[in-house]
């Protein structure tokens, strides 16, 4: 009986389109814990979720849902090194890159969702391309699967005079309608 049930589940899964598969993964995962403290220099530090944590949380669910993820760099450009006041070149260089992150239905590869992501990476060696692709992939995964990470990334920049209570009240009223 178990084999018949497994076969039935697999057959149903093969009939799902990419959006239904993404929805299934969204239903399986809710919150992902920020796992790293990042120094922001004089501004202090903040918590972040790493690429590896996002991948570890999603991998099993992507496989079960039959979703492959492919990342393609569609454009990239390194800034020229800046010149320091003493005439030397700065070691850090900024890479700007655009990526297409594809979520592909493995049972019908033409059925896919492609998300465009722009990423920047600052590095003094050869690691900027890896940093940028990891950043782009992480955010495409977080946003496509609507993964909550706790504190909003934007909240680090909001001022104390922002009226959160009013916004929460409006959101609650909108849900009631």
Z-matrix of the N, CA and C atoms (Angstrom, degrees):
N
C 1 1.452
C 2 1.527 1 111.38
N 3 1.336 2 116.91 1 -37.55
C 4 1.464 3 120.16 2 -178.96
C 5 1.518 4 111.72 3 -62.09
N 6 1.313 5 118.80 4 -40.71
C 7 1.469 6 121.41 5 178.78
C 8 1.513 7 111.16 6 -62.65
N 9 1.343 8 116.97 7 -40.08
C 10 1.462 9 120.11 8 178.08
C 11 1.524 10 110.80 9 -63.45
N 12 1.328 11 117.05 10 -41.95
C 13 1.469 12 120.84 11 178.71
C 14 1.525 13 110.86 12 -64.12
N 15 1.327 14 117.25 13 -43.08
C 16 1.464 15 121.07 14 178.49
C 17 1.519 16 110.64 15 -62.87
N 18 1.335 17 117.45 16 -43.23
C 19 1.465 18 120.98 17 178.72
C 20 1.521 19 111.15 18 -62.92
N 21 1.340 20 116.65 19 -39.23
C 22 1.467 21 120.44 20 179.22
C 23 1.522 22 110.66 21 -64.85
N 24 1.323 23 116.48 22 -43.06
C 25 1.468 24 120.69 23 178.32
C 26 1.522 25 110.12 24 -62.92
N 27 1.317 26 117.61 25 -43.35
C 28 1.469 27 120.79 26 178.94
C 29 1.520 28 111.03 27 -63.62
N 30 1.325 29 117.90 28 -39.89
C 31 1.467 30 120.67 29 179.60
C 32 1.525 31 111.00 30 -66.20
N 33 1.327 32 116.82 31 -41.43
C 34 1.464 33 120.15 32 176.91
C 35 1.522 34 109.65 33 -63.36
N 36 1.330 35 116.76 34 -44.14
C 37 1.466 36 121.19 35 -179.73
C 38 1.527 37 111.25 36 -59.59
N 39 1.330 38 117.32 37 -37.77
C 40 1.466 39 120.44 38 -178.70
C 41 1.518 40 112.23 39 -67.83
N 42 1.343 41 117.37 40 -18.70
C 43 1.453 42 121.19 41 -178.81
C 44 1.535 43 112.03 42 -87.08
N 45 1.309 44 117.69 43 -10.24
C 46 1.455 45 120.70 44 -176.78
C 47 1.526 46 111.25 45 -77.54
N 48 1.339 47 116.50 46 140.45
C 49 1.455 48 119.27 47 173.98
C 50 1.536 49 109.22 48 -83.45
N 51 1.308 50 117.11 49 177.09
C 52 1.468 51 120.51 50 -173.96
C 53 1.527 52 111.82 51 -62.93
N 54 1.322 53 117.18 52 -35.72
C 55 1.465 54 119.37 53 -179.14
C 56 1.524 55 111.26 54 -70.56
N 57 1.311 56 117.56 55 -36.56
C 58 1.459 57 121.04 56 175.93
C 59 1.532 58 110.41 57 -67.42
N 60 1.301 59 116.21 58 -36.86
C 61 1.469 60 120.10 59 177.91
C 62 1.533 61 110.48 60 -67.37
N 63 1.318 62 116.45 61 -43.06
C 64 1.470 63 119.95 62 177.24
C 65 1.521 64 109.13 63 -61.64
N 66 1.321 65 116.92 64 -42.67
C 67 1.455 66 120.93 65 178.66
C 68 1.527 67 111.35 66 -60.42
N 69 1.327 68 117.19 67 -39.50
C 70 1.465 69 120.92 68 178.25
C 71 1.526 70 110.90 69 -62.21
N 72 1.327 71 116.92 70 -40.94
C 73 1.465 72 120.45 71 178.08
C 74 1.525 73 109.80 72 -67.75
N 75 1.336 74 117.07 73 -41.23
C 76 1.465 75 120.27 74 177.40
C 77 1.527 76 110.75 75 -57.85
N 78 1.320 77 116.79 76 -38.64
C 79 1.452 78 120.97 77 179.64
C 80 1.516 79 113.34 78 -70.93
N 81 1.320 80 116.96 79 -24.91
C 82 1.467 81 121.19 80 -177.86
C 83 1.524 82 112.80 81 -84.19
N 84 1.327 83 117.30 82 -20.55
C 85 1.466 84 121.09 83 -174.17
C 86 1.517 85 109.22 84 -128.21
N 87 1.320 86 115.92 85 140.64
C 88 1.457 87 119.05 86 177.93
C 89 1.508 88 112.35 87 -118.49
N 90 1.301 89 116.18 88 -78.57
C 91 1.455 90 123.34 89 -170.49
C 92 1.521 91 110.06 90 -108.68
N 93 1.324 92 116.18 91 139.29
C 94 1.466 93 120.58 92 174.09
C 95 1.521 94 107.73 93 -120.22
N 96 1.316 95 116.09 94 130.01
C 97 1.458 96 122.57 95 -175.85
C 98 1.527 97 110.80 96 -76.86
N 99 1.325 98 115.74 97 132.95
C 100 1.464 99 119.25 98 172.92
C 101 1.525 100 107.23 99 -66.72
N 102 1.319 101 116.32 100 131.24
C 103 1.458 102 121.04 101 -169.68
C 104 1.525 103 115.00 102 -117.88
N 105 1.323 104 117.25 103 4.70
C 106 1.461 105 118.54 104 -176.22
C 107 1.521 106 110.88 105 -141.40
N 108 1.316 107 116.13 106 140.64
C 109 1.457 108 121.57 107 173.85
C 110 1.527 109 107.58 108 -97.60
N 111 1.337 110 115.78 109 127.38
C 112 1.460 111 121.57 110 -175.86
C 113 1.524 112 108.58 111 -113.34
N 114 1.325 113 116.63 112 129.16
C 115 1.457 114 121.33 113 178.89
C 116 1.525 115 109.82 114 -76.77
N 117 1.326 116 115.39 115 134.25
C 118 1.463 117 121.04 116 176.54
C 119 1.523 118 109.81 117 -114.98
N 120 1.326 119 116.79 118 30.48
C 121 1.465 120 121.78 119 178.44
C 122 1.521 121 111.41 120 65.86
N 123 1.321 122 115.88 121 -132.80
C 124 1.458 123 121.22 122 -177.47
C 125 1.530 124 112.04 123 -64.94
N 126 1.333 125 117.22 124 -21.65
C 127 1.462 126 121.23 125 -179.33
C 128 1.524 127 112.34 126 -76.80
N 129 1.329 128 118.09 127 -6.06
C 130 1.462 129 121.26 128 179.78
C 131 1.506 130 111.53 129 103.37
N 132 1.318 131 116.29 130 -137.03
C 133 1.456 132 120.82 131 179.99
C 134 1.522 133 109.52 132 -146.64
N 135 1.319 134 115.42 133 168.34
C 136 1.451 135 120.90 134 177.48
C 137 1.520 136 108.40 135 -145.47
N 138 1.321 137 116.12 136 161.85
C 139 1.458 138 121.99 137 178.08
C 140 1.526 139 109.47 138 -90.86
N 141 1.333 140 116.31 139 144.01
C 142 1.463 141 122.16 140 179.32
C 143 1.526 142 109.23 141 -139.53
N 144 1.299 143 115.47 142 159.15
C 145 1.460 144 121.08 143 173.13
C 146 1.528 145 106.84 144 -101.37
N 147 1.317 146 116.37 145 136.78
C 148 1.463 147 120.11 146 -176.90
C 149 1.530 148 111.55 147 -89.58
N 150 1.318 149 114.57 148 160.02
C 151 1.455 150 122.21 149 175.60
C 152 1.526 151 109.85 150 -55.52
N 153 1.325 152 117.19 151 -44.32
C 154 1.461 153 120.75 152 -178.07
C 155 1.525 154 112.15 153 -63.87
N 156 1.326 155 117.67 154 -38.15
C 157 1.470 156 120.42 155 179.07
C 158 1.529 157 110.49 156 -65.53
N 159 1.328 158 116.80 157 -41.67
C 160 1.466 159 120.89 158 179.22
C 161 1.531 160 109.45 159 -65.23
N 162 1.318 161 116.87 160 -46.00
C 163 1.462 162 121.24 161 179.88
C 164 1.530 163 110.69 162 -61.53
N 165 1.326 164 116.96 163 -45.00
C 166 1.461 165 120.83 164 -179.07
C 167 1.529 166 111.10 165 -61.81
N 168 1.321 167 116.97 166 -39.06
C 169 1.459 168 119.55 167 -179.05
C 170 1.534 169 111.68 168 -70.63
N 171 1.322 170 117.71 169 -37.18
C 172 1.464 171 121.46 170 -173.61
C 173 1.524 172 115.34 171 -89.25
N 174 1.305 173 117.95 172 -29.22
C 175 1.467 174 122.07 173 -168.95
C 176 1.520 175 113.48 174 -49.91
N 177 1.315 176 117.63 175 -54.05
C 178 1.463 177 122.14 176 -178.48
C 179 1.533 178 110.63 177 -58.56
N 180 1.318 179 117.41 178 -43.69
C 181 1.461 180 121.94 179 -177.66
C 182 1.537 181 111.59 180 -69.05
N 183 1.324 182 116.71 181 -36.24
C 184 1.465 183 120.08 182 176.58
C 185 1.528 184 110.61 183 -64.63
N 186 1.318 185 116.19 184 -42.49
C 187 1.467 186 120.69 185 178.97
C 188 1.522 187 109.83 186 -63.53
N 189 1.335 188 116.71 187 -47.20
C 190 1.463 189 120.38 188 -179.46
C 191 1.533 190 111.68 189 -61.59
N 192 1.331 191 117.04 190 -36.89
C 193 1.468 192 121.12 191 -178.57
C 194 1.524 193 112.49 192 -82.77
N 195 1.317 194 117.15 193 -7.47
C 196 1.458 195 119.86 194 -179.90
C 197 1.517 196 113.07 195 72.24
N 198 1.333 197 115.39 196 42.31
C 199 1.466 198 121.01 197 178.61
C 200 1.524 199 108.77 198 -115.43
N 201 1.325 200 115.74 199 123.12
C 202 1.464 201 121.09 200 172.39
C 203 1.528 202 107.59 201 -99.41
N 204 1.326 203 116.15 202 147.34
C 205 1.462 204 121.39 203 178.59
C 206 1.524 205 108.15 204 -118.18
N 207 1.336 206 115.62 205 127.92
C 208 1.466 207 120.90 206 178.58
C 209 1.524 208 108.19 207 -128.34
N 210 1.317 209 116.06 208 134.02
C 211 1.468 210 121.38 209 -178.02
C 212 1.521 211 108.74 210 -116.70
N 213 1.336 212 115.75 211 128.59
C 214 1.455 213 121.73 212 -179.71
C 215 1.516 214 109.18 213 -125.45
N 216 1.332 215 116.28 214 129.94
C 217 1.461 216 120.34 215 174.08
C 218 1.528 217 107.63 216 -80.12
N 219 1.332 218 116.35 217 122.03
C 220 1.459 219 119.51 218 -178.36
C 221 1.524 220 112.24 219 -101.75
N 222 1.322 221 116.46 220 -18.99
C 223 1.469 222 120.28 221 175.17
C 224 1.525 223 108.75 222 -163.10
N 225 1.315 224 116.14 223 148.86
C 226 1.465 225 120.19 224 175.17
C 227 1.531 226 109.13 225 -157.26
N 228 1.312 227 113.97 226 150.98
C 229 1.453 228 119.84 227 179.64
C 230 1.529 229 109.21 228 -153.93
N 231 1.324 230 116.00 229 128.79
C 232 1.458 231 121.77 230 172.94
C 233 1.518 232 109.09 231 -88.56
N 234 1.323 233 116.71 232 134.40
C 235 1.463 234 119.63 233 170.76
C 236 1.514 235 108.44 234 -69.71
N 237 1.321 236 115.60 235 150.34
C 238 1.457 237 119.62 236 173.56
C 239 1.527 238 108.24 237 -67.75
N 240 1.325 239 117.84 238 145.37
C 241 1.467 240 118.86 239 178.72
C 242 1.530 241 110.32 240 -58.52
N 243 1.318 242 115.64 241 138.23
C 244 1.463 243 118.84 242 176.75
C 245 1.522 244 109.44 243 -76.56
N 246 1.305 245 115.33 244 154.47
C 247 1.459 246 120.99 245 179.42
C 248 1.518 247 108.44 246 -99.34
N 249 1.314 248 115.72 247 124.49
C 250 1.461 249 121.30 248 178.26
C 251 1.523 250 110.31 249 -71.42
N 252 1.323 251 117.09 250 166.60
C 253 1.468 252 121.73 251 -178.81
C 254 1.527 253 112.18 252 -62.21
N 255 1.334 254 117.38 253 -23.64
C 256 1.469 255 119.87 254 178.92
C 257 1.529 256 112.47 255 -89.37
N 258 1.338 257 116.71 256 5.12
C 259 1.459 258 120.65 257 177.66
C 260 1.521 259 114.80 258 92.29
N 261 1.330 260 118.20 259 -9.48
C 262 1.460 261 120.36 260 178.02
C 263 1.533 262 109.84 261 -81.00
N 264 1.301 263 115.18 262 159.33
C 265 1.464 264 119.81 263 178.13
C 266 1.535 265 109.67 264 -87.89
N 267 1.325 266 115.78 265 138.47
C 268 1.458 267 120.84 266 176.02
C 269 1.519 268 109.34 267 -65.26
N 270 1.324 269 116.66 268 145.04
C 271 1.462 270 120.16 269 179.76
C 272 1.519 271 112.06 270 -75.60
N 273 1.320 272 117.43 271 -33.78
C 274 1.460 273 121.68 272 -177.72
C 275 1.531 274 111.16 273 -74.85
N 276 1.328 275 115.69 274 135.18
C 277 1.465 276 121.18 275 174.50
C 278 1.521 277 108.28 276 -129.43
N 279 1.315 278 115.16 277 143.87
C 280 1.453 279 121.28 278 -178.54
C 281 1.527 280 110.19 279 -98.07
N 282 1.328 281 115.83 280 129.99
C 283 1.456 282 121.95 281 173.85
C 284 1.522 283 107.80 282 -105.18
N 285 1.316 284 116.04 283 128.99
C 286 1.464 285 122.41 284 172.58
C 287 1.521 286 106.35 285 -110.16
N 288 1.338 287 116.10 286 130.12
C 289 1.462 288 118.62 287 -177.56
C 290 1.523 289 110.94 288 -145.16
N 291 1.312 290 114.93 289 149.59
C 292 1.456 291 122.25 290 174.53
C 293 1.518 292 108.91 291 -115.23
N 294 1.315 293 115.87 292 138.38
C 295 1.456 294 120.96 293 -176.92
C 296 1.521 295 110.49 294 -128.77
N 297 1.313 296 115.78 295 149.97
C 298 1.460 297 122.98 296 169.32
C 299 1.524 298 105.66 297 -109.61
N 300 1.323 299 115.99 298 115.26
C 301 1.463 300 121.27 299 178.85
C 302 1.528 301 106.39 300 -103.94
N 303 1.332 302 115.61 301 114.76
C 304 1.464 303 121.53 302 -175.77
C 305 1.516 304 110.74 303 -102.72
N 306 1.333 305 115.11 304 133.18
C 307 1.458 306 123.13 305 174.15
C 308 1.525 307 105.10 306 -109.09
N 309 1.333 308 115.77 307 112.33
C 310 1.465 309 121.54 308 -166.90
C 311 1.526 310 110.73 309 -114.53
N 312 1.320 311 115.93 310 131.76
C 313 1.458 312 123.40 311 173.53
C 314 1.530 313 106.51 312 -72.92
N 315 1.326 314 117.36 313 113.26
C 316 1.475 315 119.38 314 -174.41
C 317 1.523 316 112.95 315 -68.35
N 318 1.337 317 117.47 316 -19.44
C 319 1.453 318 120.17 317 179.42
C 320 1.525 319 112.35 318 -88.12
N 321 1.322 320 116.47 319 -13.62
C 322 1.473 321 122.21 320 177.70
C 323 1.527 322 106.77 321 -150.88
N 324 1.327 323 118.02 322 79.12
C 325 1.465 324 122.16 323 -171.55
C 326 1.532 325 115.79 324 -55.29
N 327 1.312 326 118.39 325 -21.54
C 328 1.467 327 120.15 326 176.09
C 329 1.536 328 111.16 327 -71.52
N 330 1.334 329 117.00 328 -18.10
C 331 1.465 330 123.56 329 179.52
C 332 1.526 331 107.87 330 -88.67
N 333 1.335 332 115.77 331 102.24
C 334 1.465 333 118.35 332 -176.74
C 335 1.520 334 110.83 333 -150.79
N 336 1.300 335 114.83 334 161.53
C 337 1.461 336 123.58 335 173.13
C 338 1.521 337 106.33 336 -115.88
N 339 1.335 338 116.31 337 128.62
C 340 1.459 339 120.60 338 178.50
C 341 1.522 340 108.16 339 -113.64
N 342 1.337 341 116.05 340 124.85
C 343 1.456 342 123.17 341 -179.40
C 344 1.528 343 108.07 342 -110.37
N 345 1.320 344 116.31 343 129.05
C 346 1.471 345 120.96 344 176.89
C 347 1.513 346 109.37 345 -91.98
N 348 1.320 347 115.99 346 132.25
C 349 1.464 348 121.48 347 -178.65
C 350 1.523 349 108.97 348 -136.01
N 351 1.319 350 115.49 349 137.32
C 352 1.468 351 121.04 350 174.02
C 353 1.524 352 107.39 351 -105.75
N 354 1.319 353 116.38 352 137.93
C 355 1.462 354 120.78 353 -179.62
C 356 1.518 355 109.79 354 -136.51
N 357 1.318 356 115.34 355 150.22
C 358 1.463 357 122.74 356 175.28
C 359 1.520 358 107.83 357 -123.53
N 360 1.302 359 116.37 358 148.26
C 361 1.458 360 120.68 359 176.41
C 362 1.521 361 109.10 360 -146.57
N 363 1.307 362 115.48 361 134.03
C 364 1.460 363 122.53 362 179.48
C 365 1.518 364 107.92 363 -111.15
N 366 1.330 365 116.36 364 126.07
C 367 1.457 366 119.37 365 -178.24
C 368 1.522 367 109.44 366 -155.46
N 369 1.332 368 115.85 367 153.12
C 370 1.458 369 119.78 368 178.69
C 371 1.526 370 111.63 369 -102.63
N 372 1.313 371 117.17 370 7.06
C 373 1.457 372 120.94 371 178.99
C 374 1.508 373 110.29 372 -133.40
N 375 1.309 374 115.17 373 -138.76
C 376 1.461 375 120.26 374 -176.22
C 377 1.524 376 113.50 375 -101.73
N 378 1.324 377 117.29 376 13.75
C 379 1.455 378 120.05 377 -173.12
C 380 1.523 379 114.73 378 -92.95
N 381 1.311 380 119.62 379 -6.38
C 382 1.466 381 121.87 380 -178.23
C 383 1.531 382 112.58 381 -57.53
N 384 1.335 383 120.07 382 -44.35
C 385 1.469 384 118.46 383 179.08
C 386 1.530 385 112.91 384 -60.93
N 387 1.312 386 117.55 385 -40.49
C 388 1.466 387 121.02 386 178.10
C 389 1.516 388 112.24 387 -66.54
N 390 1.334 389 116.09 388 -40.48
C 391 1.467 390 120.14 389 177.61
C 392 1.522 391 110.66 390 -62.72
N 393 1.318 392 116.94 391 -43.62
C 394 1.459 393 120.94 392 -177.13
C 395 1.526 394 111.42 393 -66.33
N 396 1.331 395 118.04 394 -44.00
C 397 1.467 396 119.70 395 -179.04
C 398 1.527 397 110.48 396 -68.27
N 399 1.320 398 117.54 397 -35.82
C 400 1.473 399 120.37 398 177.11
C 401 1.520 400 110.60 399 -64.93
N 402 1.319 401 116.48 400 -43.47
C 403 1.469 402 121.36 401 179.02
C 404 1.525 403 110.49 402 -62.25
N 405 1.325 404 116.61 403 -47.77
C 406 1.464 405 120.86 404 -178.58
C 407 1.526 406 111.24 405 -62.13
N 408 1.313 407 116.53 406 -44.12
C 409 1.461 408 120.78 407 -179.77
C 410 1.521 409 110.66 408 -65.10
N 411 1.325 410 116.79 409 -45.51
C 412 1.471 411 120.98 410 -179.76
C 413 1.520 412 110.86 411 -57.64
N 414 1.317 413 117.29 412 -47.79
C 415 1.460 414 119.30 413 -177.23
C 416 1.523 415 112.42 414 -72.28
N 417 1.313 416 118.45 415 -32.40
C 418 1.466 417 120.07 416 174.71
C 419 1.530 418 109.59 417 -63.29
N 420 1.327 419 117.13 418 -42.23
C 421 1.463 420 121.30 419 178.04
C 422 1.525 421 111.12 420 -65.76
N 423 1.321 422 116.85 421 -48.26
C 424 1.466 423 120.66 422 -179.31
C 425 1.524 424 111.69 423 -58.01
N 426 1.318 425 116.43 424 -45.95
C 427 1.465 426 120.29 425 -175.35
C 428 1.527 427 112.57 426 -78.27
N 429 1.317 428 118.30 427 -38.36
C 430 1.464 429 120.59 428 179.40
C 431 1.521 430 111.14 429 -64.89
N 432 1.326 431 116.62 430 -40.25
C 433 1.456 432 120.19 431 -177.27
C 434 1.535 433 112.54 432 -96.94
N 435 1.348 434 116.18 433 8.83
C 436 1.464 435 122.68 434 176.00
C 437 1.524 436 112.50 435 50.58
N 438 1.323 437 115.76 436 46.74
C 439 1.454 438 120.87 437 -178.41
C 440 1.521 439 110.82 438 -80.79
N 441 1.307 440 115.64 439 126.12
C 442 1.458 441 120.88 440 176.26
C 443 1.525 442 109.11 441 -81.59
N 444 1.327 443 115.15 442 138.47
C 445 1.464 444 119.89 443 179.05
C 446 1.518 445 111.89 444 -119.53
N 447 1.306 446 117.58 445 5.13
C 448 1.457 447 120.29 446 -176.94
C 449 1.503 448 109.47 447 97.17
N 450 1.296 449 116.55 448 -124.48
C 451 1.466 450 122.82 449 -178.43
C 452 1.518 451 110.95 450 -54.76
N 453 1.335 452 116.38 451 131.16
C 454 1.461 453 120.53 452 176.88
C 455 1.516 454 110.23 453 -64.41
N 456 1.329 455 116.01 454 141.93
C 457 1.462 456 120.15 455 175.88
C 458 1.521 457 110.59 456 -57.54
N 459 1.329 458 116.37 457 -38.19
C 460 1.451 459 121.09 458 -176.50
C 461 1.526 460 112.64 459 -72.15
N 462 1.340 461 117.64 460 -18.85
C 463 1.458 462 120.19 461 -174.21
C 464 1.527 463 112.77 462 -65.86
N 465 1.314 464 117.14 463 -20.33
C 466 1.472 465 119.18 464 178.54
C 467 1.518 466 111.16 465 -63.97
N 468 1.333 467 117.42 466 -21.51
C 469 1.448 468 121.28 467 -173.06
C 470 1.521 469 112.99 468 -107.62
N 471 1.330 470 117.35 469 -3.20
C 472 1.450 471 119.65 470 -178.55
C 473 1.518 472 109.87 471 -79.27
N 474 1.321 473 114.91 472 149.69
C 475 1.451 474 119.75 473 -178.52
C 476 1.513 475 110.14 474 -91.31
N 477 1.321 476 115.80 475 163.37
C 478 1.458 477 122.20 476 -177.94
C 479 1.531 478 111.79 477 -65.17
N 480 1.328 479 118.73 478 -22.18
C 481 1.458 480 120.38 479 -176.60
C 482 1.529 481 112.71 480 -84.32
N 483 1.306 482 119.03 481 6.43
C 484 1.463 483 122.29 482 177.32
C 485 1.525 484 108.10 483 -72.86
N 486 1.325 485 117.66 484 130.02
C 487 1.462 486 122.63 485 -175.19
C 488 1.530 487 110.68 486 -89.66
N 489 1.354 488 116.00 487 84.43
C 490 1.451 489 121.15 488 -179.19
C 491 1.526 490 111.65 489 -64.99
N 492 1.327 491 117.38 490 -37.64
C 493 1.466 492 120.54 491 -178.83
C 494 1.520 493 111.46 492 -60.03
N 495 1.333 494 117.39 493 -42.29
C 496 1.465 495 120.86 494 179.70
C 497 1.525 496 110.75 495 -64.82
N 498 1.321 497 117.31 496 -41.13
C 499 1.461 498 120.86 497 179.89
C 500 1.530 499 110.29 498 -66.50
N 501 1.326 500 117.44 499 -42.45
C 502 1.462 501 120.65 500 178.40
C 503 1.526 502 111.07 501 -64.09
N 504 1.329 503 117.23 502 -38.56
C 505 1.465 504 121.10 503 177.95
C 506 1.525 505 109.68 504 -63.13
N 507 1.340 506 116.73 505 -45.55
C 508 1.469 507 120.27 506 179.01
C 509 1.538 508 110.72 507 -61.79
N 510 1.311 509 116.65 508 -40.57
C 511 1.463 510 120.42 509 179.94
C 512 1.523 511 110.13 510 -64.66
N 513 1.315 512 117.03 511 -42.11
C 514 1.465 513 120.68 512 177.97
C 515 1.512 514 111.80 513 -63.30
N 516 1.330 515 117.23 514 -40.36
C 517 1.462 516 120.69 515 178.25
C 518 1.517 517 111.19 516 -66.60
N 519 1.324 518 117.38 517 -35.82
C 520 1.469 519 121.35 518 179.61
C 521 1.527 520 110.08 519 -66.80
N 522 1.337 521 117.48 520 -37.08
C 523 1.464 522 121.56 521 179.83
C 524 1.518 523 111.03 522 -67.81
N 525 1.352 524 116.69 523 -31.00
C 526 1.460 525 120.70 524 -177.91
C 527 1.528 526 112.87 525 -74.50
N 528 1.317 527 117.45 526 -18.81
C 529 1.485 528 120.66 527 -176.58
C 530 1.495 529 112.52 528 -81.57
